Amino acid sequence: MRPLDGITVITLEHAIAAPFCTRQLADLGARVIKIERPGVGDFARAYDERVHGMASHFVWTNRSKESLTLDVKHDEAKVILSRLLADADVLVQNLAPGAAARLGMSYDALHEKFPQLIVCDISGYGADGPYRDKKAYDLLIQSESGFLSVTGTHDEPSKAGCSVADIAAGMYAYTNILAALIQRGRTGKGCRIDVSMLESMVEWMSFPLYYAFDGAPPPVRAGASHATIYPYGPFPAGDGKTVMLGLQNEREWVVFCEQVLQQPELATDARFASNTLRSAARKELYGIIRDTFASMTAEQVTERLEKAQIANARLNDMQDLWEHAQLRARQRWAEVASPVGKLPALLPPGASNGWEARMDAIPALGEHTDAILSTLGYAADKIASLKQEKAI
C-alpha cells in the first residue's frame, strides 16, 4: 500500500509548478486526472522534442497520470467536472489569475457542495495584492525574488539552469496538500491552499536576505564560487578539468594547506588567518591554489582532497549524470512507459522500506478520456457526440 492510495486529484494544470506537484502526489499512489485542452493539451507538451519526440519538461512532470481532454468552457464541462469532484479529494490549478473563479472552480464556489475537497491554487504572486494579475514565468520570478541579484558573475547576473521558481512552488504545494490531507483526516473538512511562486522563492532566499539585514551589503555574485566562504568553488587542474572543493572551518583550512597544497606555512599566513580575510583576498589565494594544481591532473587533486577529507566534487555534465556511479549503485533508475516507448526515470528522492513509488506511464493526450467519462455514466454515443462538438 502506498501512502496516497485511494486519494483522487483533479488538476487543471500546465507548464511546471502544478504538474511537478501532482506528479509527486501520483508517485505516492494518488490517482491524478489531468484535464487538458482538446487537440493541444498542456502547452508543455510542445516545449521541445528531445525525448524521442516528446518534450523533456512534460516527460519529467507527468508520469503516472490520466489525461482527460475537456473544453472547460463547453456547457457539458461543468457537469463532467462536478461529477469528477464529487469523488475527488484534491483540486489543483495553476490557470491564469481569476480563470478558475470564472469557471466556478474556486474554493469559495466549491466548498459548500464539496466540503471534503482540498483546493490548491498555484500562481505567480498569490490570490491578492497589487501583483495578483501580473504574468509570472520562472525567469521573471527568479528576477523579482532577488535570486538573480546574487547569482552569476560580478559583471552579469545569471538565471538558474533549471526552473527553480516553478520547482519551489510545486514543492510547497505538494507539502501543503499532504498537510491538508492529514488535517482533513482529523476534521473531515477540506481547505484552501494559496501557493505563490514569489513567496516560495523568497523563502529560499532567506540566507541572502538576512545576510543583508538592516541595510547591510548583500552577498556579491561569485559565479560558481561561494559568495562569503573561501576557498569554496571551482579550481582548474593541469589537465584542463575542473575540481570543485569547499572548506567550512579553520581546522579544514590547516589540513588543506598541509596536505593538499603542501604549503603548511600558509596556514599561519596573516593574509589568510580567517575566512573573512581569505574571502577578501580570494584573488591572491586563487592564484596560489591554481598554480599548485597546475602540475596535477584533476584525478590527482581529487585524491589529495579525499585523503585530507576535504569536501570535493566533479563538475559533471548531463551525460555524466546519466551514468553517475552513485545513482547506479543505489539502483535509482527505473523505466516508465510512454507513447514513444519505455523511458528511463529517476525514482523519487526519499527511498522508503514502507512502500514502492508508483512509476506508471506518461499519458498520451486524451488517452483516458473515454474510460473516465464511461465511469461517470456517459454512454458511448454521448461520448462520440462530445467529440464531434470538440468538447473533449
Rosetta blueprint (number, residue, H / E / L):
1 M L
2 R L
3 P L
4 L L
5 D L
6 G L
7 I L
8 T E
9 V E
10 I E
11 T E
12 L E
13 E L
14 H L
15 A L
16 I L
17 A H
18 A H
19 P H
20 F H
21 C H
22 T H
23 R H
24 Q H
25 L H
26 A H
27 D H
28 L L
29 G L
30 A L
31 R E
32 V E
33 I E
34 K E
35 I E
36 E E
37 R L
38 P L
39 G L
40 V L
41 G L
42 D L
43 F H
44 A H
45 R H
46 A H
47 Y L
48 D L
49 E L
50 R L
51 V E
52 H L
53 G L
54 M E
55 A L
56 S H
57 H H
58 F H
59 V H
60 W H
61 T H
62 N L
63 R L
64 S L
65 K E
66 E E
67 S E
68 L E
69 T E
70 L L
71 D L
72 V L
73 K L
74 H L
75 D H
76 E H
77 A H
78 K H
79 V H
80 I H
81 L H
82 S H
83 R H
84 L H
85 L H
86 A H
87 D L
88 A L
89 D L
90 V E
91 L E
92 V E
93 Q E
94 N L
95 L L
96 A L
97 P L
98 G L
99 A H
100 A H
101 A H
102 R H
103 L L
104 G L
105 M L
106 S L
107 Y H
108 D H
109 A H
110 L H
111 H L
112 E L
113 K L
114 F L
115 P L
116 Q L
117 L L
118 I E
119 V E
120 C E
121 D E
122 I E
123 S E
124 G L
125 Y L
126 G L
127 A L
128 D L
129 G L
130 P L
131 Y L
132 R L
133 D L
134 K L
135 K L
136 A L
137 Y L
138 D H
139 L H
140 L H
141 I H
142 Q H
143 S H
144 E H
145 S L
146 G L
147 F H
148 L H
149 S H
150 V H
151 T L
152 G E
153 T L
154 H L
155 D L
156 E L
157 P E
158 S L
159 K L
160 A L
161 G L
162 C L
163 S L
164 V H
165 A H
166 D H
167 I H
168 A H
169 A H
170 G H
171 M H
172 Y H
173 A H
174 Y H
175 T H
176 N H
177 I H
178 L H
179 A H
180 A H
181 L H
182 I H
183 Q H
184 R H
185 G H
186 R H
187 T H
188 G L
189 K L
190 G L
191 C L
192 R E
193 I E
194 D E
195 V E
196 S E
197 M H
198 L H
199 E H
200 S H
201 M H
202 V H
203 E H
204 W H
205 M L
206 S H
207 F H
208 P H
209 L H
210 Y H
211 Y H
212 A L
213 F H
214 D H
215 G H
216 A L
217 P L
218 P L
219 P L
220 V L
221 R L
222 A L
223 G L
224 A L
225 S L
226 H L
227 A L
228 T L
229 I L
230 Y L
231 P L
232 Y E
233 G E
234 P E
235 F E
236 P E
237 A L
238 G L
239 D L
240 G L
241 K L
242 T E
243 V E
244 M E
245 L E
246 G E
247 L L
248 Q L
249 N L
250 E H
251 R H
252 E H
253 W H
254 V H
255 V H
256 F H
257 C H
258 E H
259 Q H
260 V H
261 L L
262 Q L
263 Q L
264 P H
265 E H
266 L H
267 A H
268 T H
269 D L
270 A H
271 R H
272 F H
273 A L
274 S L
275 N H
276 T H
277 L H
278 R H
279 S H
280 A H
281 A L
282 R H
283 K H
284 E H
285 L H
286 Y H
287 G H
288 I H
289 I H
290 R H
291 D H
292 T H
293 F H
294 A L
295 S L
296 M L
297 T L
298 A H
299 E H
300 Q H
301 V H
302 T H
303 E H
304 R H
305 L H
306 E H
307 K H
308 A L
309 Q L
310 I L
311 A E
312 N E
313 A E
314 R E
315 L L
316 N L
317 D L
318 M H
319 Q H
320 D H
321 L H
322 W H
323 E L
324 H L
325 A H
326 Q H
327 L H
328 R H
329 A H
330 R L
331 Q L
332 R L
333 W E
334 A E
335 E E
336 V E
337 A L
338 S L
339 P L
340 V L
341 G L
342 K L
343 L E
344 P E
345 A E
346 L E
347 L L
348 P L
349 P L
350 G L
351 A L
352 S L
353 N L
354 G L
355 W L
356 E L
357 A L
358 R L
359 M L
360 D L
361 A L
362 I L
363 P L
364 A L
365 L L
366 G L
367 E L
368 H L
369 T H
370 D H
371 A H
372 I H
373 L H
374 S H
375 T H
376 L L
377 G L
378 Y L
379 A L
380 A H
381 D H
382 K H
383 I H
384 A H
385 S H
386 L H
387 K H
388 Q H
389 E L
390 K L
391 A L
392 I L
